[in-house]
Amino acid sequence: GWKTWELFFDEVRVPLSAGGVEGNGLKSTGQFLETARAHTAARSIGLAQAALDPAAAGRDYELGGPGVYTFKDLMTLLLAEISRRRLLVNVPFGLAGLLGRMGDLMAVTPFAPPITSDQVALLKADNVVAAGALGLADLGVNATALEPILPTYLYTYLRGGQYAVDAQGPMPVVG
């Protein structure tokens, strides 16, 4: 099993609103911490390895799982996991860039933008571990596939949250 530790944040200030929604600050902060934990764990492993093994110091590692997915693949997996149906439409980058610039303007309003120009720029570049790059295996870590991990991140998006019952039965409590 996974080793876990409790974190205590003394005298931390959480904004009252987030994404332009009043009273959404704590929920938004919690969602950020939930999605950031895998990134933090991967970086921590690399830092620990570099600190303990002088041969690893100063070397660049590309950290990623064993699978390679398109954005559409990821959206399809996500929607299947949360038992929701949405129409997925291919949008050319020219149009996406325009939508992103409109989203940038919306960022100063109380409404969360559907996409920003920064997000469009990120979607233009593949984010895949390069062939021959140093990776998790070089740090002594086995990469985990996305599919078994996805339910632990997305249970809050099910109707009814972590206690929702879908075709696979009740979701486990993750903590």
N, C-alpha and C positions, 0 to 999 in steps of 0.2 A: 504494500500500500504506500500511499504518498505520506511523507512526513509533513505535518502542518504546524504552524505556530500562530498564536494569537498576536494581533497587533493592537496596540493602544495608542490613540492619537489624543494627547492631552492638549487642551487649549487650541484646537484646530478650528478655524472658521470656515464654514461651508456656506457658499452663497445661497441666498433665499430663492433665487431664480436661476435657471439655466436653459439655454436654448430659447430664450424669450418666454418661457413658461413660468409664471409665478408659482412658488412652492415646489419646484422641480429640482432644486439644488442638491438635496441629499440623495435623491434617486439617481440623478445624473452622475454624482460623485461615486456612488456605489457601482454603477455600471462601468465607469472608467476603471475602477480598481479591479473589477471582475475580468475585463478584457485585457488589462495590462499585466495580469499575473503570469501568463505564459511567456510574454516578452521579457519580463523581469527575471523569470526563472532561467531562461536560455542565456541571457546576458550574464547572470550571476554565475552560472556554471562556467562560462568562458573566462570570466574574471578570476574565479577561484582556481581554475586550471592554470591560468597564466601566472597567478601568484605562487602556486605551489610547484610549478614545473618551469624552470628557467628556459627550457627549449621552446615553450609556448609563448613566452614574452615577446612582444613586438610583432607578432604574426597576425595576419588578418584571417578571420574565420567567417564564413557565410553560413548562417544558421537557418535551417528550413527542414520541413518534414519530408517524408519519402515521396509524396505525391505532388504532381503538377496539375493545376486546375486553371481553366479559363474563368473569367468573371461570371459568365453564364453558368458554368458548372457550380461555382460557389453559391450563386443565388438559388439554383435548383436544389442543391443540398440543404441550404438554409430553409427554404420554403417547405420542403418535405419534412424536415425535422420539427418545424413548429406547426405542421398540419394546416398550412394556409396555401391558397392558390392566388397567384398574381400573374398578370400578363407581362411577359418579359419582351421588350422591344429593343432591337438593335438601333442605337442612335449614333449617327456619324459624329466624329470628333468636332467638326465645324459647328454643328448644332449643339453638341454637348458644351463646347466652349462658350457659346452664347448663353445657354442656360446657367452655366457656372458664373458668368459675369453678372447675370440677373440675380443669382443667389448671393453674390458678394454684396450687392446693393440691399438685399433683404436682411443681411446680417445686422443691420442697425435698426431693424424693426422688431416688434415682439413675436414675429413668426420665424420659425426655424427654416432655413433654406433647404430645398431638396438636394442641392449639390452646389459646390463652390468651384471657382476656377482652380484653386489649389488641388481639389480632389480630381478634377478632370486631368490636370497635369500628371498626377500620380497614376491615373489609369492608363496613360499613354505609354508608360514604361513597364516592361515585364519585371516582376519581382521574383526571380527564380535563382536558386543556387547555381552558380556557374559550374560547368563540367570541370573536374580536376581541382576545384577550390577546397581548401581546408574546411571541414564542417564538424557537425556534432560527433560523428564517429571518431574523428581525430582527437576529440576531447573525452572519449570514453563514454559517450552518451548514445543510447539507441533512439533514433528518431521514431516518433509515434505518428501513426496515420491520423488524419483529420476526423474520419468517421466515428471512431469510438469516443473522441474527446468532445465533439460538437454538442451532444446532448447536455453535457455539464455546463456549457456556456449559454445555451439557448432556452433552457427550461422556463426562464422568466417571461419569454415571449409567447409561450403557449397560452391559450385562453384559460384562465384559472391559475396560471403561474406554475410553480414547482409541484403543486398538489393536483394538477390537472390529470385526468385520465384520458389517454388516447388509445390507439389500437395496441400499443405495446404495454398497456397497464400503467399504474401510477409511476411518476418520475421519482427517482431516488432523491433524497434530501442531500444536497452537496454542501459541505461546510468546511 
